[in-house]
Amino acid sequence: MKEALYYEIEKEKSVLCLLCPQGCRLEDGKTGVCGVRENADGVLYSLVYERPVAIHIDPIEKKPLYHFHPGVRILSIGTYGCNLSCPFCQNYDLSQQDDKKVLESVKEVNPQKIIDLCRQDNLKFVAFTYNEPTIFYEYMLETAKLCKANDIKTVVVSNGQINEKPLRNLIKYIDAFNIDLKAFNPDFYKKICKGDIETTKNTIRIIIEQKKHLEVTFLLIEGFNDDENEFREYCLFLKNLDENIVLHISRAFPRFKLDFDPTPTGLLKRFEKIAGEYLRFVYLGNI
């Protein structure tokens, strides 16, 4: 285990996690919403430090990133856990998993080993992806610093639910982001995803402010986030930041706790047309 960053000690060995907007207050022995940050005797620890459960070489387009070094291969790493609880999660087998016994059996892979794997396969890109990278912040930060020192570019694929201070500390070592902006409705975030839309919007603003490459993903689910007026507000928000932001509109499939029909192709194309009124680069995914 690794002592976590961004927390403060409260009375009687309880701690307050300051990494993301969940703001988990944890008594001794308890873990946060993410399932992988635990209070042990008044110290907050990361249970997934140097314990990736997924390491693969992918095409960068799979992140998805279409306008950031297209055609390259990228070493992708992820752990367990997430700080949201989306009932439609498309990769719930990793993001909603928090079995400590499983984590204990995962082989440790330190940041230097990530660099060695890149050299072994002549790779110049690393992605923090699969589950939510924010919840393995310490591992990501240390690996990203080492990548930068070794001329390896880094990518974060995230829901954007990270507080401003840790984001600004991390962003210096990251070259590109894909942020999943799930809707443009605060109630959708709060009631469906158990998160905070303003935090993700602020993350997007900071990425643009810091002139990092950004692409955004919108998972379109019929009957859940398919209000056209809200989507126009979504697109206008992005346009007002930069009309060159790449938007991926992805087809959803029934996964995890929700049973629904895959997003109809006609609905995807209609939203693609709407987005094209605001943004220069719009792509459909998962079709």
N, C-alpha and C positions, 0 to 999 in steps of 0.2 A: 504494500500500500504506500501511497505518497500523500504527504500532507497537502491539502487543497489550498489554492489561492482564493482570495476574495471571500472571507468570512470574518465574523467577529464573535467573540465569546460573550455570552449573556450570563445571567445568574445561574447558579447551581448546575454548572457544566452543560448548559444548553448553548447552542450556537445558532447564529443567523447566517445563512448562505447568501452571499451578495453577487453571485455569478450571473444569475438570470432573473427575470421578473417574477418568478414563482416566490422568491424570498422565503424559502423554507426555514422555519424555526424548528430545530431538532433537539430533542432530548437525547441523553446518553443512550447509544445503541440503535438509534433510529436513522433511517436513510431518507433522502429527499424524494420529491416526485420522480426524479430521474431514476431512482433505484440504485445508483452507483456512487453516491457521495454520502458518507456515513460519519456520524458523530461517535467517536470512541473516546470516552473519558474526557470530554471537553475539547477534543481536537477533531477537526473535520478532515476526513481522508477521501481520496479518490480510490475506488476499488478497481478501476479499469486502467490505471497507469501502467503503461508498457504491456498491456494485455489485449492486443487486437484479436478479435475472433474472425476477422475476414481480411485477407490480404490477396489482392488480385491485380493483374495487369489488364487494363481496359483501354479501349479507344476513348479519347477525351470527349468525343461526341456523346458518349453514354452518360456523362455527368448530369445534365447535358450542358456542354459548352460548344457552341458552333463557331464562334468568332474569336476564340483564343487558341492560337496555334493548332488549327484544324489538321487532322491526320496523324497527330503524335499519339504515342502510347503513354499511359500514365499509371504509376503504381498507386493503387487505391487501398486505403486502410480504414477500418471501422471497428467499433467495440459493440457493447450492448448498451441499451438505455436511450431514453429521450426525455426532454422536459415538457413535451406536450402529450396529450392522450387522445389523439384523433381516432375515432372509431372506424374510419375508412383507411387507416394506414396501409400503404402499399408494400411496406417492408417490415411489417409488425414482428416477424420472427426474430429480428435483431433489435428494432427500436423499442419494443414493448417487453423485452426479455430482461429480467433482473435476478436471475437465479445465481446466488453467490457460490453455490457448489460448482456450477458450471464454470464460473470465472476462475475458481481455484485450480481447475484442470487445464486452463489455457496457458500455453507456453509464453514466457516473457519474450518480448521483442523490443529492445531498447532503441532509442533514436539512431545511434550509430549503426545498428543492424539495418535500419531502413535505408541509410545511405549506402551501405554495402550491397543491399539488394538492388538498388538503382545502378550502381556501378557494374554489378554482375550482368545485368540485362541491358546496359547502355541506355538507361532511362534518365531523362532530365526533368521529370515532372512527378509530383506527389500530390494526391488528393486525400483530404480528410472527408469521409463520406460514408454511405451505407446507413448508419444510424445518425443521430444528431451529434456533430463534433463538439459543440459547446460543452457537453457533459463530460468529455474527456479532455478538457481544456489544458491541463498541465502537460499531458502527453503531446498534444497537438502543438502547444507553444514551444516546447523544447525541441521537438522534431523540426518545426518550421524554422527555428533559429539555426539549427545545424544545416538544414537544406540551403538556406540563404548563404551560409558560409561556404557551401560547396557548389554554388552556382546551379542549384536545382530549384525550379519554380514550383510554387505551391498553390493549391486550389482548395477552397472550402465550400462544401455543399451543405447548406444549413437552412433551418427554418427561421433564422434571424432572431431567435429569442435569447438574446444575450445583452447584458447591461452595458452601458456606454463605456465605463472605465476599462473593464476587461477587453472589450472590442478594440478600443484605441491602443491598448498595449499589444494586442495580437496583430492588428492590421499592418503594422510596420513590416511584418515578415511574410505577408500573404500577397500573392500576385493577382489572383482572380477569385471571384465568388459566383456561385449560383444560389440565389435566395428563393425559397419557396414562400411566396405570398399567397396564402390559401383562399383569400376572399377579401372584400373591402367592406366588411361589416363587423363592427366591434362585438356584437352579440354572437355572431358565428364563432369568432375566436374564443370568446369567454365561455359560451355554453357548449359548443361542439368540441373544440380543441383544448379547452381549459388553459388558454393562453391570453396574450395581450397584443392586439394588433398594432398599437402605437409603438411598441418596442421593435417589431419587425420593420415598420415604416422608418423608424429612426435609424435602424441598422442600414437600411438601403440608402438613406440620406448621407450617412457617414461614409459609406463605401464610395459614393459618387464624389463627395467632398474631398476624399483622399485620393481621388483619381485612380482607383483600382478598377480593373475590368469587372463588369457586372453583367450577368444574365439572370433573368427572373423566370421562375416556373409557376404556372397556374394549373393546378389539377382540377379539371372541370367535371363536376358531378351533377348529373341531372337531378333536379329537385332539391338541391342543397345550396349550391352557390352559382346558380345559373340565371340570376336576375340581371337583365341586360343593362338597366340603369346603373346598378352598382358596378357592373363591369366597366361601363364607360367612365365612371369615377376612378376606378382602378387604373385604367389606361391613361387618363388625364394626369393622375398623380405621377406616373412614370414619365410621361411626356414633359411635364413641367420641370422634372429633374434633368432629363436628357432624352430626346426623341430617338437617340441611337441605342438606347437600352434594348437588348435582345430579349424578346418574350417567347417562352415556350408554353404553348397551351397543350396540356397532356390529357390523354384519354384515361379515365379511371376504370378500374375493374373491381368487382366485389371482393373485398378482402377484409380480414379481421372481424369486426363485430357487425358490419353493415352488409345487408343483402340488397343489391340493386343491379339493374341492367348496366352493362358497359356503356359508357357515354356514346350516344348516337353520333355517327359521322356527320350527319347534317347539322347537329348542334355545334360540333367542333368547328365546322366550316363557317357557320354563322358568326361565332365568336372570333374566328380568325379575321373575318371581314371587318368586324367592328374594331378590333385592335389595329388593323391596318389603317384606319382613319386617324390614328393618333401616333403610331410608332412605325419606324421604317423597317424593322426586322421582326417578323412574326413567323413562328414555325409551329406545326402540329406534331405532337409526339405520341408514342405508343399506338400508332395506327399502321 
